[in-house]
Amino acid sequence: MQRFLSGLGLFAIGALLIFLGLYQSHIWQIIGIVFLALGGLFAIYGYVGLFANRLYHIFNRTKP
């Protein structure tokens, strides 16, 4: 969950930097794209981990 949330935060920072680049230098947009890509990768990695954990618990239920 922590990886997913940190990736989501990096993604949001990247989006803000891209928006800032509209009014300032284009360098902010390039930095924002890098943050956006890293944030997306972290969020995907975290979400796959969450999905794998839930799938593991579904398949390994104890029968009463």
Sequence and secondary structure as in RCSB ss.txt:
>XXXX:A:sequence
MQRFLSGLGLFAIGALLIFLGLYQSHIWQIIGIVFLALGGLFAIYGYVGLFANRLYHIFNRTKP
>XXXX:A:secstr
 HHHHHHHHHHHHHHHHHHHHHHS THHHHHHHHHHHHHHHHHHHHHHHHHHHHHHHHHT    
